[in-house]
Amino acid sequence: MNLVVMMLLDYIADPQISPVDYMIATYILKHDTEIADMTISVFADLLHVSCSQISRFVRHIGFSSFSDFKESLLYHGNPKRHSLVQRGMDCSDFQQHLHEDIDYFYEHFDYTQCVAFVDMLLSVEDIALFGLLNSENNVR
C-alpha cells in the first residue's frame, strides 16, 4: 500500500483532527491521482481553503512543502513500483524500478546526518520512541 496513503489513514483516525484537515486528507485519499497535476493554489481553491492551510497540513503530516508531498504521493503511489514479480510482470521492469529506488536513496541519503544521529542516540541515557501506524508494537 502507498506509504502516504497509510499516513493519511492513520492521521484521519485521530479523534483530535480538525474538520479542515479531515476534509483535506479525505479528498486526497479519494483523488490521489489527480493531485499530481495541481498547484497548491488550484488545490486550495478546489477545497475552498487557503494555500497556507494546505501548507500547514502537509507540514503537519511530515512533508516540507506541497511539492514534496506530491512527489512522495506519486513516487510511493506508483502501482508499477511494487509487487511486479508477484503479478507476473517482466523482471526487467522490476529491475528498472529497483535501480531507480536505489538511485533515489543515494540522492537523498545524508550519511553525515545519520552518523550524527547515531552519536546523539548513544550519548543519551533514555530514549522515547514515537511513530506511525503500529509502531507501538515495536516498543517493548
Backbone torsions as a table, in degrees:
resi	resn	phi	psi	omega
1	MET	NA	148.9	178.8
2	ASN	-58.6	126.9	-178.4
3	LEU	-60.6	-40.5	179.8
4	VAL	-65.3	-41.1	177.9
5	VAL	-62.1	-41.4	178.0
6	MET	-61.7	-41.4	177.9
7	MET	-62.1	-43.5	-179.4
8	LEU	-65.8	-41.5	177.9
9	LEU	-61.8	-40.9	177.3
10	ASP	-65.7	-40.0	-178.4
11	TYR	-65.4	-43.9	-178.0
12	ILE	-73.4	-13.6	176.1
13	ALA	-77.3	-12.5	-179.8
14	ASP	-72.0	121.6	-178.6
15	PRO	-67.2	-14.8	-178.9
16	GLN	-89.7	-0.5	-176.9
17	ILE	-63.6	140.7	178.7
18	SER	-73.7	154.4	178.7
19	PRO	-59.2	-36.5	-180.0
20	VAL	-68.2	-45.2	178.0
21	ASP	-63.1	-38.4	177.5
22	TYR	-61.6	-43.6	179.7
23	MET	-63.2	-43.1	179.6
24	ILE	-62.7	-48.6	-177.9
25	ALA	-62.4	-44.1	-179.1
26	THR	-68.4	-34.0	176.3
27	TYR	-63.9	-44.7	179.3
28	ILE	-60.3	-43.0	-179.9
29	LEU	-62.4	-35.7	-178.4
30	LYS	-83.1	-24.3	-172.6
31	HIS	-130.7	34.7	-173.5
32	ASP	-57.7	-33.4	-177.7
33	THR	-75.8	-21.6	-179.0
34	GLU	-81.9	-22.6	-172.5
35	ILE	-70.6	-26.2	-176.4
36	ALA	-56.6	-33.6	-177.0
37	ASP	-93.6	2.1	-176.5
38	MET	-95.4	145.9	168.1
39	THR	-84.9	167.3	179.1
40	ILE	-63.5	-35.3	-179.2
41	SER	-70.6	-38.6	176.5
42	VAL	-64.2	-43.9	179.5
43	PHE	-63.0	-45.1	179.6
44	ALA	-62.9	-43.9	178.8
45	ASP	-61.9	-39.8	179.9
46	LEU	-60.2	-37.8	-178.4
47	LEU	-94.8	-0.6	-179.8
48	HIS	60.1	42.3	174.3
49	VAL	-128.7	172.4	-179.9
50	SER	-84.9	159.4	175.7
51	CYS	-61.1	-36.5	-179.8
52	SER	-66.0	-32.1	176.9
53	GLN	-66.3	-40.8	177.0
54	ILE	-64.5	-43.7	178.7
55	SER	-60.2	-45.6	178.2
56	ARG	-61.4	-41.2	-179.9
57	PHE	-60.1	-51.1	-176.7
58	VAL	-68.2	-32.8	175.9
59	ARG	-69.1	-37.7	-179.4
60	HIS	-63.5	-34.8	-180.0
61	ILE	-90.4	5.4	169.1
62	GLY	110.3	11.9	179.8
63	PHE	-109.5	152.7	-176.7
64	SER	-81.4	-24.1	-178.2
65	SER	-160.3	169.7	176.9
66	PHE	-64.0	-38.5	177.8
67	SER	-62.7	-42.5	177.4
68	ASP	-62.0	-41.9	177.6
69	PHE	-60.7	-48.5	-178.9
70	LYS	-62.5	-40.4	179.0
71	GLU	-60.9	-44.2	179.4
72	SER	-66.7	-40.3	178.8
73	LEU	-61.0	-43.0	178.3
74	LEU	-70.0	-47.6	-174.9
75	TYR	-63.2	-49.8	-177.4
76	HIS	-81.6	-14.2	-178.1
77	GLY	-95.6	-2.8	-179.0
78	ASN	-68.4	110.1	-176.5
79	PRO	-64.6	-20.0	179.3
80	LYS	-78.4	-11.6	-179.0
81	ARG	-78.4	-21.9	-169.9
82	HIS	-118.3	139.5	171.5
83	SER	58.8	33.6	-179.9
84	LEU	-64.5	-42.6	-177.6
85	VAL	-65.6	-41.8	-179.8
86	GLN	-64.7	-27.8	-179.6
87	ARG	-84.8	2.0	178.2
88	GLY	78.3	19.6	-179.5
89	MET	-84.6	168.0	-178.6
90	ASP	-60.1	131.2	-179.9
91	CYS	-64.0	-25.3	179.7
92	SER	-65.5	-33.5	174.7
93	ASP	-64.3	-44.3	179.1
94	PHE	-61.4	-44.5	179.4
95	GLN	-62.1	-40.0	179.4
96	GLN	-62.9	-45.0	178.9
97	HIS	-66.9	-37.7	177.1
98	LEU	-62.7	-43.1	177.4
99	HIS	-61.2	-42.9	177.8
100	GLU	-62.9	-40.3	178.9
101	ASP	-63.5	-42.2	178.8
102	ILE	-65.5	-43.4	176.9
103	ASP	-60.2	-43.5	179.2
104	TYR	-59.7	-43.2	178.5
105	PHE	-59.2	-49.8	-177.4
106	TYR	-66.5	-29.4	177.4
107	GLU	-72.4	-29.0	-172.4
108	HIS	-110.9	-5.5	-177.8
109	PHE	-91.7	128.1	178.3
110	ASP	-110.8	102.2	-176.0
111	TYR	-60.5	-37.5	-178.7
112	THR	-64.5	-37.0	176.6
113	GLN	-67.9	-35.6	178.3
114	CYS	-65.0	-45.0	178.9
115	VAL	-62.8	-44.4	179.2
116	ALA	-61.6	-39.3	179.2
117	PHE	-65.3	-45.5	179.0
118	VAL	-63.0	-42.6	177.6
119	ASP	-60.0	-41.7	179.0
120	MET	-64.8	-42.6	178.1
121	LEU	-60.6	-40.5	-179.0
122	LEU	-71.2	-19.0	-175.5
123	SER	-89.0	-10.3	-177.3
124	VAL	-102.8	156.4	-177.9
125	GLU	-83.7	-41.7	-178.2
126	ASP	-124.0	147.1	179.7
127	ILE	-133.1	132.4	174.0
128	ALA	-105.1	135.4	-178.0
129	LEU	-110.3	135.9	176.5
130	PHE	-131.9	156.1	179.8
131	GLY	-171.4	-167.6	-178.1
132	LEU	-104.4	159.6	173.1
133	LEU	53.4	-119.8	-174.3
134	ASN	-97.3	32.1	-176.6
135	SER	-63.0	-26.1	179.6
136	GLU	-63.1	-20.6	177.9
137	ASN	-69.2	-22.7	-177.6
138	ASN	-86.4	-11.5	-177.6
139	VAL	-95.9	121.8	-179.5
140	ARG	-125.4	NA	NA
